[in-house]
Amino acid sequence: MLLLLCLTALAGCSSIRLAYGNAPQLLWWWLDGYVDFSSEQSPAVKQSLDKLHEWHRSTQLPELVALLASAQGPIIEPTTPAQACRWQTQVREALEPTLQRALQLAAEQLPGLGEAQFRHIEQRYAKGNAEMKRDFMQPDAEDRQDAAVKRTMERVERLYGRVGDAQKRVVREGVAASPFDPELWLAERQRRQRDVLQTLRRLATEKADAGTRLTALRGLAQRVERSPDADYRAYQQRLTDYNCAFAAQIHNGTTAAQRQKARETLKGWEEDLRPFILPPG
């Protein structure tokens, strides 16, 4: 199922446990790599990340753990593209409260940002785009195809374990038939980056109040989720529909032993995360 294949990007139980347990520090490193906070800004940002993590542990993590537990039965059974898409929707809905909470905390930190930091974000965006081109837009079509197959196989095998030659052919054929277009993805990614920087600079110039900042960030998040470009939205829907069908095809082609391995993997993730749950309050 699509959700389960996406979750494998965390690379297994130990990585989930390590990453979640150190989430505030990992998020700090990631954010600081983009923004380059000053020594005066750093304590408040770190405190906000600690508060976000504590809030997530007490209010959101129980739902995530329950979602992992609820997937362990269905993963033994065949699935359909519609069921795979429902899982994706469920995940998006489960993440929405965390996004809204993070936007509130981000709105609190915005007044301290300046032009030097916006230029640093631009530079980080340029570096990330170059990395994306290297990994997804190889000049040779065969190299690009091989890289896409390798990425997909890694996610599949982290969940289901080793796959056979026939299953590998299904993956290769499915990747070849995918409507995924890295050029379109890059163009949309760059649009979002321009939108981010324009929004941040406007808020800084206008010295917007807290309510205005939060409204602007929520609008930005909505444009990331739903592109203003109608053609890209249509492409994104085609890709989503295809990926749901592809994930279902992969799942339905697995053996009983592979599905049991997937169930054990999900159980391991659940057990790794459950101790982090805090009582609400």
N, C-alpha and C positions, 0 to 999 in steps of 0.2 A: 504494500500500500504506500501511496505517495508520502504521507507523513512519516512513516517508518523509515523509508529510504532517506528522507531528509534528515531525520534524527541521527542517522549513522555518520553524518559529517562530524559529529563530536568524537568519533573514533573510539568508542567503546566505554565500558563501565568506569575504568580508572580515570579516563580523561573527563568524563562527566563529573565524577566525584571531586576531582582536583579542581576543575574549572569552576564548578558552582561554589565550592568552599572558599575559593579565592576570587570570587567574582568582583568584589569592589576594587581589588588591586589590579586585576586584569583589565577591567573597564577603565580605570585610571590611566594605565599605560597606553591603552588604545586612544582614549580621548586626548591625552596630553601629546601623543604623537601627531594628532591632527591640529590641535589648537595652540600648543606650547604655552601653557598657563604660566603666569608669573608667580614668584614666590609669595606674593600677597594673595593671589587668587587661589592657590593650590589648597590651603586648608579647608576653605568653604566647599570647594568642589569635592574633595575627598569625603567630607562630612556628609554631603548630599548623597554620594554613592553608598556610603555606609547605611544611611537612612533608607535608601531605596532597597538595598539588599535585605535589611531587616523587615521592611514592609512586605517584600516579596515572599520571604520565608514564612511569614505568619498568615498572609492572605491569599497568595497566588500559588505557592508551591504545592499546597494540598491538592489543588485542582490538577496540576500537572502530574503529580504522582498518581492520582486517580485515573487520569487519562492513560497513563502507561499501563496501569493495572487492567483497565477495561479493554486494552488492545490485545492482551495476552490470549484471550479466548478466540476472538475473530481471526488472529493471524494463523491459526491452525487450519482454518476453513478457506475454501475458494472465495474470491472477491470479484467485484465488478468495477468498471470505471466510475460509475456513480458513487459507489461506496468509497473508493479512493478519494474522489473529490470531496465527499462529505467529511472525511478525515482532515483534509486540507482546510476546509471551512472551520471545522472545530478548533483547529490549532490557531487560526487567525483570530477567532473570537476569544480564545483563551488568552492570547497575547495582548489584546486590546487594552485591558486595564493597566498593564505594565507600561505600555506605550504612553497612555494618558498621564500616568504618574511621572514618567520620565520627562514628558514635555513640561509639566509643571515645574519640576526641578530645574530644567534647562532655562525656562523663562526667568527664574530667579537669578541665574548666573549671567544672563546676557548683558546687563548694563556695564559690566567690567571689561567687555571685549573691545579691542581697538583695531585699527587698520592693519597694524603689523601682524596681528593674529589672523586677520582675514587673508592676508597675503600668504601666511604660513599654511592655511587651509588650502588655498589655491595650489600651492606647491605640492602638498600632500595628495591632492586630487590628481595632479598631473602624474605623480609617481605611480599612484594606484592604477591609473588608466594605462600607463605603459606596461605595468605588470599584467593587467588584464589582456592587453593585446598580445603579449608574449605567450600567455597561457591558453588563450582561446582563439587567436587570429593568426595562426601560423601561415606563412605565405603558401606553403605547399599543402594542397588539399588533402593528400593522404596523411601527412603529419597532423593536420588539424583533426581529421577523423580519428586517428589513432589516439590522440590526446583525449578526445571526448569519450571514446570507448573506455580508456583507462580510468578516467574519473568515475564513470558510471559503474564499472566493474568493482572498483574499490568500495563504493557505497553498498552495492549489492552484497559483496562478500563479507563486509563487516556485520551485516545483519544476518545473512543466511549461511555464512561459511563458504567453503570452497564450492564452486560450481563446475559442471561438466562442459564438455566441448559443445554439445547441442545447445546448452543454455547460453554459452558465450556467443554462439551464432545469433541467437535471439537478441541479445544485447547489441551486438554489432549491427544487425539489420535494423533494429529499432532506433539506434542512434543515427544511422544513415538516413532513415525516413523522417526524422524529427524536423519540425518547422523552425527549430531554434536558429536564430540568425544573430551571430555575435555583433555584426555591424549595427543592426537595429538596437541591440542591447546597449552598445557603447554610446550611440547617439542619445538614447533615452537617459542613460547614466550621466552624460555630460549636461543634458537639459536639467536634470535634477540638481546637479552641482551648481550650475548657474543660478538656479532658483534659490538654493540654500544661501549662496553668497549675496545675492541681491536682497533677499529677505533680511539677512543679518545686518547688512550695511544700512538698509532703510531704517530698521528699528534703532540702530545706533545713532544715525543722523537725526532722527525725529525725537530721540530720547523718550521713546514710547513708555507709557505706564505699564504696570504689571498685567492688567487685563488685556491691553492691546498686544503685548508681547505674546501672551498665551494664545490668543485668538490667531495671531499670525503663524505661530508654530503649528497649531492644529491645522490650519489651512495648508501649510507646507506638507505636513504628514499626509493629508488627504491627496495632495497632488502626487506624492510619491506612490501611494497605494493605487490611485486611479489617475493615470496620465491625462493631461489636458489634450493630448494628441489622439484624436479618434482612431487614426490608422494604427497607432501603437496599441491602443486598447483592444482593437479587433485582433491584432497579432497576438497579444498576450492571452486572449481568450482561446485562440486556436492552440497556442502552446500548452496552456493549462489542460485543455481537453485531451490533447495528445498525451501529455505526461500522465494523466490519470489512467488512460487506456494502456499506456506502456507499463506503468507500475503494476497494474492488474495482470497484464500478460506475463510479466516476470514472476510475480507471486504465484500465479496459477500454474506456472511451469516448474515450480520447485517440488522437491520430494518431501515426504513426511518427515524425514530426518532433518532436512534443511529448515522446515517450518518449526520443528521442535527447537532447533538451534536458535531461530529467531525469537521464539517464545522465551527461551532462557536468557537471551540478550536483553529483552525488554524487562524481564524480571530482575536482572542484575541492575539495570538502570533505575528501576523503581526502588530497589533496596539501597542503592547508593544515595539516592536523593531523600528518601524518607527520613533519615536521622536529622536532616537539616530543618525540618518543619518546626516552627516555633508556635506555641499557643497564641491565639490572637489576644491583643490587648497591649 
